[in-house]
Amino acid sequence: MVFEAIVVGVILLALGYWATMFVMGRRDDVLHGKFVADEPAAEPVRPKPRVQSAPAAPQPNKDSLQALLTVIKQDLHDAARS
């Protein structure tokens, strides 16, 4: 009984694939069982946008990074106590 169900399922999958290819217009694939390569479509030439470089960001100094690290440590310590 299980074997018959598997066979029927495979046949239904094959029929579904065939119907999908037929509806999508890939009739050569359906009728001959081979895949036909589509012709590549010509892409329109688009001008490349000009990208303006952003001004360089100022480099943080050690004192500001140390202060930020201290604040983060304090927040984590407070969160651990809660």
PDB file with one MODEL, atoms N, CA, C and O in Angstrom:
MODEL        1
ATOM      1  N   MET A   1       0.826  -1.198   0.000  1.00  0.00           N
ATOM      2  CA  MET A   1       0.000   0.000   0.000  1.00  0.00           C
ATOM      3  C   MET A   1       0.868   1.258   0.000  1.00  0.00           C
ATOM      4  O   MET A   1       0.580   2.213  -0.721  1.00  0.00           O
ATOM      5  N   VAL A   2       1.925   1.257   0.805  1.00  0.00           N
ATOM      6  CA  VAL A   2       2.793   2.420   0.882  1.00  0.00           C
ATOM      7  C   VAL A   2       3.568   2.589  -0.427  1.00  0.00           C
ATOM      8  O   VAL A   2       3.755   3.712  -0.897  1.00  0.00           O
ATOM      9  N   PHE A   3       4.016   1.487  -1.011  1.00  0.00           N
ATOM     10  CA  PHE A   3       4.760   1.549  -2.260  1.00  0.00           C
ATOM     11  C   PHE A   3       3.905   2.141  -3.370  1.00  0.00           C
ATOM     12  O   PHE A   3       4.384   2.952  -4.162  1.00  0.00           O
ATOM     13  N   GLU A   4       2.645   1.739  -3.428  1.00  0.00           N
ATOM     14  CA  GLU A   4       1.750   2.268  -4.442  1.00  0.00           C
ATOM     15  C   GLU A   4       1.532   3.767  -4.242  1.00  0.00           C
ATOM     16  O   GLU A   4       1.442   4.514  -5.216  1.00  0.00           O
ATOM     17  N   ALA A   5       1.449   4.207  -2.994  1.00  0.00           N
ATOM     18  CA  ALA A   5       1.269   5.628  -2.707  1.00  0.00           C
ATOM     19  C   ALA A   5       2.496   6.426  -3.152  1.00  0.00           C
ATOM     20  O   ALA A   5       2.368   7.538  -3.664  1.00  0.00           O
ATOM     21  N   ILE A   6       3.676   5.857  -2.954  1.00  0.00           N
ATOM     22  CA  ILE A   6       4.902   6.533  -3.381  1.00  0.00           C
ATOM     23  C   ILE A   6       4.937   6.633  -4.901  1.00  0.00           C
ATOM     24  O   ILE A   6       5.286   7.683  -5.439  1.00  0.00           O
ATOM     25  N   VAL A   7       4.582   5.560  -5.601  1.00  0.00           N
ATOM     26  CA  VAL A   7       4.581   5.563  -7.065  1.00  0.00           C
ATOM     27  C   VAL A   7       3.590   6.593  -7.587  1.00  0.00           C
ATOM     28  O   VAL A   7       3.904   7.340  -8.513  1.00  0.00           O
ATOM     29  N   VAL A   8       2.408   6.639  -7.008  1.00  0.00           N
ATOM     30  CA  VAL A   8       1.387   7.601  -7.429  1.00  0.00           C
ATOM     31  C   VAL A   8       1.876   9.030  -7.159  1.00  0.00           C
ATOM     32  O   VAL A   8       1.651   9.927  -7.971  1.00  0.00           O
ATOM     33  N   GLY A   9       2.542   9.237  -6.018  1.00  0.00           N
ATOM     34  CA  GLY A   9       3.070  10.565  -5.695  1.00  0.00           C
ATOM     35  C   GLY A   9       4.120  11.028  -6.695  1.00  0.00           C
ATOM     36  O   GLY A   9       4.123  12.190  -7.102  1.00  0.00           O
ATOM     37  N   VAL A  10       5.018  10.117  -7.096  1.00  0.00           N
ATOM     38  CA  VAL A  10       6.043  10.463  -8.082  1.00  0.00           C
ATOM     39  C   VAL A  10       5.397  10.782  -9.428  1.00  0.00           C
ATOM     40  O   VAL A  10       5.807  11.723 -10.108  1.00  0.00           O
ATOM     41  N   ILE A  11       4.407  10.015  -9.806  1.00  0.00           N
ATOM     42  CA  ILE A  11       3.713  10.275 -11.072  1.00  0.00           C
ATOM     43  C   ILE A  11       3.004  11.626 -11.025  1.00  0.00           C
ATOM     44  O   ILE A  11       3.027  12.368 -12.007  1.00  0.00           O
ATOM     45  N   LEU A  12       2.379  11.952  -9.904  1.00  0.00           N
ATOM     46  CA  LEU A  12       1.711  13.250  -9.768  1.00  0.00           C
ATOM     47  C   LEU A  12       2.717  14.398  -9.814  1.00  0.00           C
ATOM     48  O   LEU A  12       2.436  15.444 -10.399  1.00  0.00           O
ATOM     49  N   LEU A  13       3.882  14.210  -9.205  1.00  0.00           N
ATOM     50  CA  LEU A  13       4.915  15.245  -9.283  1.00  0.00           C
ATOM     51  C   LEU A  13       5.386  15.441 -10.721  1.00  0.00           C
ATOM     52  O   LEU A  13       5.590  16.575 -11.154  1.00  0.00           O
ATOM     53  N   ALA A  14       5.558  14.356 -11.459  1.00  0.00           N
ATOM     54  CA  ALA A  14       5.989  14.452 -12.851  1.00  0.00           C
ATOM     55  C   ALA A  14       4.928  15.155 -13.694  1.00  0.00           C
ATOM     56  O   ALA A  14       5.256  15.981 -14.545  1.00  0.00           O
ATOM     57  N   LEU A  15       3.679  14.835 -13.463  1.00  0.00           N
ATOM     58  CA  LEU A  15       2.604  15.492 -14.201  1.00  0.00           C
ATOM     59  C   LEU A  15       2.521  16.979 -13.861  1.00  0.00           C
ATOM     60  O   LEU A  15       2.275  17.808 -14.737  1.00  0.00           O
ATOM     61  N   GLY A  16       2.725  17.309 -12.599  1.00  0.00           N
ATOM     62  CA  GLY A  16       2.723  18.709 -12.190  1.00  0.00           C
ATOM     63  C   GLY A  16       3.865  19.479 -12.825  1.00  0.00           C
ATOM     64  O   GLY A  16       3.682  20.620 -13.251  1.00  0.00           O
ATOM     65  N   TYR A  17       5.046  18.868 -12.894  1.00  0.00           N
ATOM     66  CA  TYR A  17       6.190  19.501 -13.543  1.00  0.00           C
ATOM     67  C   TYR A  17       5.907  19.706 -15.027  1.00  0.00           C
ATOM     68  O   TYR A  17       6.176  20.774 -15.575  1.00  0.00           O
ATOM     69  N   TRP A  18       5.370  18.690 -15.664  1.00  0.00           N
ATOM     70  CA  TRP A  18       5.053  18.771 -17.088  1.00  0.00           C
ATOM     71  C   TRP A  18       4.049  19.894 -17.347  1.00  0.00           C
ATOM     72  O   TRP A  18       4.226  20.695 -18.265  1.00  0.00           O
ATOM     73  N   ALA A  19       2.999  19.945 -16.536  1.00  0.00           N
ATOM     74  CA  ALA A  19       1.962  20.967 -16.717  1.00  0.00           C
ATOM     75  C   ALA A  19       2.534  22.372 -16.486  1.00  0.00           C
ATOM     76  O   ALA A  19       2.191  23.311 -17.204  1.00  0.00           O
ATOM     77  N   THR A  20       3.400  22.507 -15.487  1.00  0.00           N
ATOM     78  CA  THR A  20       4.000  23.805 -15.206  1.00  0.00           C
ATOM     79  C   THR A  20       4.855  24.276 -16.374  1.00  0.00           C
ATOM     80  O   THR A  20       4.755  25.429 -16.794  1.00  0.00           O
ATOM     81  N   MET A  21       5.687  23.396 -16.895  1.00  0.00           N
ATOM     82  CA  MET A  21       6.533  23.757 -18.039  1.00  0.00           C
ATOM     83  C   MET A  21       5.680  24.104 -19.267  1.00  0.00           C
ATOM     84  O   MET A  21       6.006  25.023 -20.018  1.00  0.00           O
ATOM     85  N   PHE A  22       4.602  23.370 -19.460  1.00  0.00           N
ATOM     86  CA  PHE A  22       3.731  23.612 -20.600  1.00  0.00           C
ATOM     87  C   PHE A  22       3.064  24.981 -20.487  1.00  0.00           C
ATOM     88  O   PHE A  22       3.005  25.732 -21.461  1.00  0.00           O
ATOM     89  N   VAL A  23       2.568  25.299 -19.302  1.00  0.00           N
ATOM     90  CA  VAL A  23       1.884  26.573 -19.081  1.00  0.00           C
ATOM     91  C   VAL A  23       2.863  27.740 -19.197  1.00  0.00           C
ATOM     92  O   VAL A  23       2.498  28.812 -19.680  1.00  0.00           O
ATOM     93  N   MET A  24       4.108  27.533 -18.754  1.00  0.00           N
ATOM     94  CA  MET A  24       5.111  28.601 -18.806  1.00  0.00           C
ATOM     95  C   MET A  24       5.644  28.825 -20.218  1.00  0.00           C
ATOM     96  O   MET A  24       6.412  29.760 -20.446  1.00  0.00           O
ATOM     97  N   GLY A  25       5.252  27.988 -21.155  1.00  0.00           N
ATOM     98  CA  GLY A  25       5.689  28.182 -22.522  1.00  0.00           C
ATOM     99  C   GLY A  25       6.974  27.465 -22.868  1.00  0.00           C
ATOM    100  O   GLY A  25       7.548  27.718 -23.928  1.00  0.00           O
ATOM    101  N   ARG A  26       7.442  26.581 -22.012  1.00  0.00           N
ATOM    102  CA  ARG A  26       8.663  25.834 -22.296  1.00  0.00           C
ATOM    103  C   ARG A  26       8.278  24.516 -22.964  1.00  0.00           C
ATOM    104  O   ARG A  26       8.634  23.439 -22.484  1.00  0.00           O
ATOM    105  N   ARG A  27       7.550  24.611 -24.071  1.00  0.00           N
ATOM    106  CA  ARG A  27       7.023  23.418 -24.731  1.00  0.00           C
ATOM    107  C   ARG A  27       8.120  22.535 -25.304  1.00  0.00           C
ATOM    108  O   ARG A  27       7.951  21.319 -25.386  1.00  0.00           O
ATOM    109  N   ASP A  28       9.253  23.133 -25.705  1.00  0.00           N
ATOM    110  CA  ASP A  28      10.363  22.307 -26.184  1.00  0.00           C
ATOM    111  C   ASP A  28      10.884  21.406 -25.075  1.00  0.00           C
ATOM    112  O   ASP A  28      11.249  20.256 -25.318  1.00  0.00           O
ATOM    113  N   ASP A  29      10.916  21.939 -23.846  1.00  0.00           N
ATOM    114  CA  ASP A  29      11.356  21.119 -22.724  1.00  0.00           C
ATOM    115  C   ASP A  29      10.381  19.981 -22.475  1.00  0.00           C
ATOM    116  O   ASP A  29      10.786  18.855 -22.184  1.00  0.00           O
ATOM    117  N   VAL A  30       9.095  20.282 -22.591  1.00  0.00           N
ATOM    118  CA  VAL A  30       8.070  19.283 -22.308  1.00  0.00           C
ATOM    119  C   VAL A  30       8.051  18.204 -23.390  1.00  0.00           C
ATOM    120  O   VAL A  30       7.985  17.012 -23.087  1.00  0.00           O
ATOM    121  N   LEU A  31       8.108  18.628 -24.647  1.00  0.00           N
ATOM    122  CA  LEU A  31       7.950  17.678 -25.738  1.00  0.00           C
ATOM    123  C   LEU A  31       9.207  16.858 -25.996  1.00  0.00           C
ATOM    124  O   LEU A  31       9.116  15.667 -26.293  1.00  0.00           O
ATOM    125  N   HIS A  32      10.380  17.481 -25.886  1.00  0.00           N
ATOM    126  CA  HIS A  32      11.600  16.796 -26.266  1.00  0.00           C
ATOM    127  C   HIS A  32      12.464  16.407 -25.076  1.00  0.00           C
ATOM    128  O   HIS A  32      13.431  15.663 -25.237  1.00  0.00           O
ATOM    129  N   GLY A  33      12.137  16.892 -23.890  1.00  0.00           N
ATOM    130  CA  GLY A  33      12.888  16.528 -22.709  1.00  0.00           C
ATOM    131  C   GLY A  33      14.263  17.155 -22.637  1.00  0.00           C
ATOM    132  O   GLY A  33      15.128  16.657 -21.916  1.00  0.00           O
ATOM    133  N   LYS A  34      14.485  18.229 -23.363  1.00  0.00           N
ATOM    134  CA  LYS A  34      15.768  18.909 -23.292  1.00  0.00           C
ATOM    135  C   LYS A  34      15.528  20.374 -22.966  1.00  0.00           C
ATOM    136  O   LYS A  34      14.485  20.938 -23.296  1.00  0.00           O
ATOM    137  N   PHE A  35      16.499  20.970 -22.320  1.00  0.00           N
ATOM    138  CA  PHE A  35      16.362  22.357 -21.929  1.00  0.00           C
ATOM    139  C   PHE A  35      16.929  23.243 -23.021  1.00  0.00           C
ATOM    140  O   PHE A  35      18.046  23.041 -23.497  1.00  0.00           O
ATOM    141  N   VAL A  36      16.142  24.220 -23.404  1.00  0.00           N
ATOM    142  CA  VAL A  36      16.530  25.134 -24.459  1.00  0.00           C
ATOM    143  C   VAL A  36      17.014  26.409 -23.795  1.00  0.00           C
ATOM    144  O   VAL A  36      16.318  26.984 -22.959  1.00  0.00           O
ATOM    145  N   ALA A  37      18.197  26.847 -24.164  1.00  0.00           N
ATOM    146  CA  ALA A  37      18.740  28.062 -23.574  1.00  0.00           C
ATOM    147  C   ALA A  37      18.039  29.270 -24.161  1.00  0.00           C
ATOM    148  O   ALA A  37      17.858  29.376 -25.375  1.00  0.00           O
ATOM    149  N   ASP A  38      17.649  30.175 -23.286  1.00  0.00           N
ATOM    150  CA  ASP A  38      17.025  31.417 -23.743  1.00  0.00           C
ATOM    151  C   ASP A  38      18.090  32.320 -24.329  1.00  0.00           C
ATOM    152  O   ASP A  38      19.251  32.278 -23.923  1.00  0.00           O
ATOM    153  N   GLU A  39      17.682  33.141 -25.294  1.00  0.00           N
ATOM    154  CA  GLU A  39      18.606  34.105 -25.859  1.00  0.00           C
ATOM    155  C   GLU A  39      18.791  35.235 -24.850  1.00  0.00           C
ATOM    156  O   GLU A  39      17.818  35.719 -24.272  1.00  0.00           O
ATOM    157  N   PRO A  40      20.024  35.650 -24.641  1.00  0.00           N
ATOM    158  CA  PRO A  40      20.229  36.732 -23.669  1.00  0.00           C
ATOM    159  C   PRO A  40      19.623  38.032 -24.179  1.00  0.00           C
ATOM    160  O   PRO A  40      19.794  38.401 -25.342  1.00  0.00           O
ATOM    161  N   ALA A  41      18.929  38.703 -23.313  1.00  0.00           N
ATOM    162  CA  ALA A  41      18.289  39.972 -23.671  1.00  0.00           C
ATOM    163  C   ALA A  41      19.331  41.075 -23.641  1.00  0.00           C
ATOM    164  O   ALA A  41      20.228  41.075 -22.798  1.00  0.00           O
ATOM    165  N   ALA A  42      19.207  42.000 -24.552  1.00  0.00           N
ATOM    166  CA  ALA A  42      20.131  43.127 -24.594  1.00  0.00           C
ATOM    167  C   ALA A  42      19.786  44.075 -23.454  1.00  0.00           C
ATOM    168  O   ALA A  42      18.656  44.547 -23.338  1.00  0.00           O
ATOM    169  N   GLU A  43      20.778  44.341 -22.622  1.00  0.00           N
ATOM    170  CA  GLU A  43      20.552  45.234 -21.494  1.00  0.00           C
ATOM    171  C   GLU A  43      20.795  46.670 -21.945  1.00  0.00           C
ATOM    172  O   GLU A  43      21.758  46.943 -22.662  1.00  0.00           O
ATOM    173  N   PRO A  44      19.931  47.584 -21.531  1.00  0.00           N
ATOM    174  CA  PRO A  44      20.146  48.983 -21.914  1.00  0.00           C
ATOM    175  C   PRO A  44      21.384  49.537 -21.213  1.00  0.00           C
ATOM    176  O   PRO A  44      21.693  49.177 -20.077  1.00  0.00           O
ATOM    177  N   VAL A  45      22.072  50.410 -21.913  1.00  0.00           N
ATOM    178  CA  VAL A  45      23.261  51.027 -21.340  1.00  0.00           C
ATOM    179  C   VAL A  45      22.821  52.175 -20.449  1.00  0.00           C
ATOM    180  O   VAL A  45      22.151  53.110 -20.887  1.00  0.00           O
ATOM    181  N   ARG A  46      23.210  52.079 -19.207  1.00  0.00           N
ATOM    182  CA  ARG A  46      22.830  53.118 -18.252  1.00  0.00           C
ATOM    183  C   ARG A  46      24.081  53.882 -17.838  1.00  0.00           C
ATOM    184  O   ARG A  46      25.127  53.282 -17.587  1.00  0.00           O
ATOM    185  N   PRO A  47      23.973  55.193 -17.767  1.00  0.00           N
ATOM    186  CA  PRO A  47      25.144  55.949 -17.310  1.00  0.00           C
ATOM    187  C   PRO A  47      25.397  55.672 -15.832  1.00  0.00           C
ATOM    188  O   PRO A  47      24.465  55.557 -15.036  1.00  0.00           O
ATOM    189  N   LYS A  48      26.668  55.569 -15.489  1.00  0.00           N
ATOM    190  CA  LYS A  48      27.018  55.308 -14.095  1.00  0.00           C
ATOM    191  C   LYS A  48      26.848  56.583 -13.292  1.00  0.00           C
ATOM    192  O   LYS A  48      27.309  57.647 -13.705  1.00  0.00           O
ATOM    193  N   PRO A  49      26.182  56.480 -12.136  1.00  0.00           N
ATOM    194  CA  PRO A  49      26.007  57.688 -11.321  1.00  0.00           C
ATOM    195  C   PRO A  49      27.349  58.109 -10.716  1.00  0.00           C
ATOM    196  O   PRO A  49      28.182  57.275 -10.364  1.00  0.00           O
ATOM    197  N   ARG A  50      27.527  59.400 -10.609  1.00  0.00           N
ATOM    198  CA  ARG A  50      28.744  59.923  -9.996  1.00  0.00           C
ATOM    199  C   ARG A  50      28.563  59.926  -8.485  1.00  0.00           C
ATOM    200  O   ARG A  50      27.601  60.481  -7.954  1.00  0.00           O
ATOM    201  N   VAL A  51      29.491  59.307  -7.824  1.00  0.00           N
ATOM    202  CA  VAL A  51      29.429  59.215  -6.370  1.00  0.00           C
ATOM    203  C   VAL A  51      30.427  60.201  -5.793  1.00  0.00           C
ATOM    204  O   VAL A  51      31.620  60.158  -6.095  1.00  0.00           O
ATOM    205  N   GLN A  52      29.921  61.074  -4.970  1.00  0.00           N
ATOM    206  CA  GLN A  52      30.803  62.030  -4.324  1.00  0.00           C
ATOM    207  C   GLN A  52      31.333  61.413  -3.049  1.00  0.00           C
ATOM    208  O   GLN A  52      30.582  60.840  -2.259  1.00  0.00           O
ATOM    209  N   SER A  53      32.617  61.533  -2.861  1.00  0.00           N
ATOM    210  CA  SER A  53      33.206  60.948  -1.664  1.00  0.00           C
ATOM    211  C   SER A  53      32.822  61.785  -0.451  1.00  0.00           C
ATOM    212  O   SER A  53      32.810  63.015  -0.493  1.00  0.00           O
ATOM    213  N   ALA A  54      32.514  61.086   0.612  1.00  0.00           N
ATOM    214  CA  ALA A  54      32.136  61.762   1.845  1.00  0.00           C
ATOM    215  C   ALA A  54      33.397  62.283   2.524  1.00  0.00           C
ATOM    216  O   ALA A  54      34.466  61.687   2.390  1.00  0.00           O
ATOM    217  N   PRO A  55      33.280  63.384   3.246  1.00  0.00           N
ATOM    218  CA  PRO A  55      34.462  63.883   3.957  1.00  0.00           C
ATOM    219  C   PRO A  55      34.899  62.863   5.005  1.00  0.00           C
ATOM    220  O   PRO A  55      34.076  62.164   5.596  1.00  0.00           O
ATOM    221  N   ALA A  56      36.177  62.798   5.217  1.00  0.00           N
ATOM    222  CA  ALA A  56      36.726  61.836   6.173  1.00  0.00           C
ATOM    223  C   ALA A  56      36.209  62.147   7.568  1.00  0.00           C
ATOM    224  O   ALA A  56      36.190  63.301   7.996  1.00  0.00           O
ATOM    225  N   ALA A  57      35.791  61.104   8.268  1.00  0.00           N
ATOM    226  CA  ALA A  57      35.282  61.268   9.621  1.00  0.00           C
ATOM    227  C   ALA A  57      36.460  61.531  10.556  1.00  0.00           C
ATOM    228  O   ALA A  57      37.530  60.947  10.387  1.00  0.00           O
ATOM    229  N   PRO A  58      36.268  62.392  11.525  1.00  0.00           N
ATOM    230  CA  PRO A  58      37.371  62.657  12.459  1.00  0.00           C
ATOM    231  C   PRO A  58      37.672  61.407  13.285  1.00  0.00           C
ATOM    232  O   PRO A  58      36.766  60.678  13.691  1.00  0.00           O
ATOM    233  N   GLN A  59      38.941  61.180  13.519  1.00  0.00           N
ATOM    234  CA  GLN A  59      39.361  60.021  14.299  1.00  0.00           C
ATOM    235  C   GLN A  59      39.135  60.301  15.786  1.00  0.00           C
ATOM    236  O   GLN A  59      39.563  61.336  16.297  1.00  0.00           O
ATOM    237  N   PRO A  60      38.452  59.365  16.490  1.00  0.00           N
ATOM    238  CA  PRO A  60      38.233  59.581  17.921  1.00  0.00           C
ATOM    239  C   PRO A  60      39.555  59.432  18.678  1.00  0.00           C
ATOM    240  O   PRO A  60      40.421  58.643  18.301  1.00  0.00           O
ATOM    241  N   ASN A  61      39.682  60.196  19.732  1.00  0.00           N
ATOM    242  CA  ASN A  61      40.900  60.084  20.530  1.00  0.00           C
ATOM    243  C   ASN A  61      40.716  59.020  21.605  1.00  0.00           C
ATOM    244  O   ASN A  61      39.616  58.504  21.800  1.00  0.00           O
ATOM    245  N   LYS A  62      41.797  58.702  22.294  1.00  0.00           N
ATOM    246  CA  LYS A  62      41.745  57.628  23.298  1.00  0.00           C
ATOM    247  C   LYS A  62      40.862  57.989  24.478  1.00  0.00           C
ATOM    248  O   LYS A  62      40.231  57.114  25.071  1.00  0.00           O
ATOM    249  N   ASP A  63      40.811  59.253  24.822  1.00  0.00           N
ATOM    250  CA  ASP A  63      40.010  59.660  25.977  1.00  0.00           C
ATOM    251  C   ASP A  63      38.522  59.434  25.722  1.00  0.00           C
ATOM    252  O   ASP A  63      37.805  58.973  26.609  1.00  0.00           O
ATOM    253  N   SER A  64      38.053  59.757  24.512  1.00  0.00           N
ATOM    254  CA  SER A  64      36.623  59.571  24.228  1.00  0.00           C
ATOM    255  C   SER A  64      36.279  58.084  24.161  1.00  0.00           C
ATOM    256  O   SER A  64      35.204  57.679  24.601  1.00  0.00           O
ATOM    257  N   LEU A  65      37.181  57.270  23.616  1.00  0.00           N
ATOM    258  CA  LEU A  65      36.937  55.831  23.576  1.00  0.00           C
ATOM    259  C   LEU A  65      36.951  55.233  24.979  1.00  0.00           C
ATOM    260  O   LEU A  65      36.154  54.349  25.296  1.00  0.00           O
ATOM    261  N   GLN A  66      37.856  55.718  25.810  1.00  0.00           N
ATOM    262  CA  GLN A  66      37.914  55.217  27.189  1.00  0.00           C
ATOM    263  C   GLN A  66      36.650  55.603  27.945  1.00  0.00           C
ATOM    264  O   GLN A  66      36.140  54.805  28.732  1.00  0.00           O
ATOM    265  N   ALA A  67      36.135  56.809  27.723  1.00  0.00           N
ATOM    266  CA  ALA A  67      34.907  57.238  28.386  1.00  0.00           C
ATOM    267  C   ALA A  67      33.721  56.397  27.918  1.00  0.00           C
ATOM    268  O   ALA A  67      32.859  56.026  28.716  1.00  0.00           O
ATOM    269  N   LEU A  68      33.685  56.098  26.615  1.00  0.00           N
ATOM    270  CA  LEU A  68      32.607  55.270  26.082  1.00  0.00           C
ATOM    271  C   LEU A  68      32.668  53.866  26.678  1.00  0.00           C
ATOM    272  O   LEU A  68      31.636  53.292  27.028  1.00  0.00           O
ATOM    273  N   LEU A  69      33.869  53.315  26.792  1.00  0.00           N
ATOM    274  CA  LEU A  69      34.041  51.984  27.373  1.00  0.00           C
ATOM    275  C   LEU A  69      33.598  51.967  28.831  1.00  0.00           C
ATOM    276  O   LEU A  69      32.990  50.997  29.285  1.00  0.00           O
ATOM    277  N   THR A  70      33.898  53.024  29.558  1.00  0.00           N
ATOM    278  CA  THR A  70      33.484  53.118  30.957  1.00  0.00           C
ATOM    279  C   THR A  70      31.963  53.156  31.080  1.00  0.00           C
ATOM    280  O   THR A  70      31.393  52.509  31.958  1.00  0.00           O
ATOM    281  N   VAL A  71      31.313  53.906  30.210  1.00  0.00           N
ATOM    282  CA  VAL A  71      29.841  53.991  30.233  1.00  0.00           C
ATOM    283  C   VAL A  71      29.229  52.635  29.907  1.00  0.00           C
ATOM    284  O   VAL A  71      28.264  52.224  30.550  1.00  0.00           O
ATOM    285  N   ILE A  72      29.776  51.935  28.916  1.00  0.00           N
ATOM    286  CA  ILE A  72      29.247  50.617  28.541  1.00  0.00           C
ATOM    287  C   ILE A  72      29.414  49.631  29.687  1.00  0.00           C
ATOM    288  O   ILE A  72      28.502  48.857  29.978  1.00  0.00           O
ATOM    289  N   LYS A  73      30.587  49.651  30.349  1.00  0.00           N
ATOM    290  CA  LYS A  73      30.812  48.756  31.489  1.00  0.00           C
ATOM    291  C   LYS A  73      29.817  49.034  32.604  1.00  0.00           C
ATOM    292  O   LYS A  73      29.290  48.107  33.219  1.00  0.00           O
ATOM    293  N   GLN A  74      29.557  50.321  32.867  1.00  0.00           N
ATOM    294  CA  GLN A  74      28.608  50.685  33.921  1.00  0.00           C
ATOM    295  C   GLN A  74      27.196  50.210  33.567  1.00  0.00           C
ATOM    296  O   GLN A  74      26.478  49.706  34.431  1.00  0.00           O
ATOM    297  N   ASP A  75      26.798  50.366  32.307  1.00  0.00           N
ATOM    298  CA  ASP A  75      25.470  49.904  31.882  1.00  0.00           C
ATOM    299  C   ASP A  75      25.348  48.386  32.026  1.00  0.00           C
ATOM    300  O   ASP A  75      24.316  47.884  32.473  1.00  0.00           O
ATOM    301  N   LEU A  76      26.382  47.669  31.652  1.00  0.00           N
ATOM    302  CA  LEU A  76      26.347  46.214  31.794  1.00  0.00           C
ATOM    303  C   LEU A  76      26.293  45.797  33.267  1.00  0.00           C
ATOM    304  O   LEU A  76      25.601  44.846  33.629  1.00  0.00           O
ATOM    305  N   HIS A  77      27.023  46.512  34.095  1.00  0.00           N
ATOM    306  CA  HIS A  77      27.005  46.200  35.523  1.00  0.00           C
ATOM    307  C   HIS A  77      25.625  46.455  36.117  1.00  0.00           C
ATOM    308  O   HIS A  77      25.127  45.662  36.916  1.00  0.00           O
ATOM    309  N   ASP A  78      25.006  47.580  35.716  1.00  0.00           N
ATOM    310  CA  ASP A  78      23.658  47.882  36.191  1.00  0.00           C
ATOM    311  C   ASP A  78      22.644  46.859  35.677  1.00  0.00           C
ATOM    312  O   ASP A  78      21.727  46.476  36.403  1.00  0.00           O
ATOM    313  N   ALA A  79      22.806  46.421  34.442  1.00  0.00           N
ATOM    314  CA  ALA A  79      21.877  45.429  33.886  1.00  0.00           C
ATOM    315  C   ALA A  79      22.042  44.080  34.580  1.00  0.00           C
ATOM    316  O   ALA A  79      21.067  43.345  34.735  1.00  0.00           O
ATOM    317  N   ALA A  80      23.257  43.745  34.995  1.00  0.00           N
ATOM    318  CA  ALA A  80      23.486  42.469  35.667  1.00  0.00           C
ATOM    319  C   ALA A  80      22.870  42.466  37.073  1.00  0.00           C
ATOM    320  O   ALA A  80      22.455  41.417  37.564  1.00  0.00           O
ATOM    321  N   ARG A  81      22.810  43.631  37.716  1.00  0.00           N
ATOM    322  CA  ARG A  81      22.207  43.705  39.049  1.00  0.00           C
ATOM    323  C   ARG A  81      20.687  43.619  38.987  1.00  0.00           C
ATOM    324  O   ARG A  81      20.057  43.208  39.961  1.00  0.00           O
ATOM    325  N   SER A  82      20.099  43.990  37.889  1.00  0.00           N
ATOM    326  CA  SER A  82      18.614  44.011  37.780  1.00  0.00           C
ATOM    327  C   SER A  82      18.048  42.635  37.664  1.00  0.00           C
ATOM    328  O   SER A  82      16.832  42.474  37.565  1.00  0.00           O
TER     329      SER A  82
ENDMDL
END
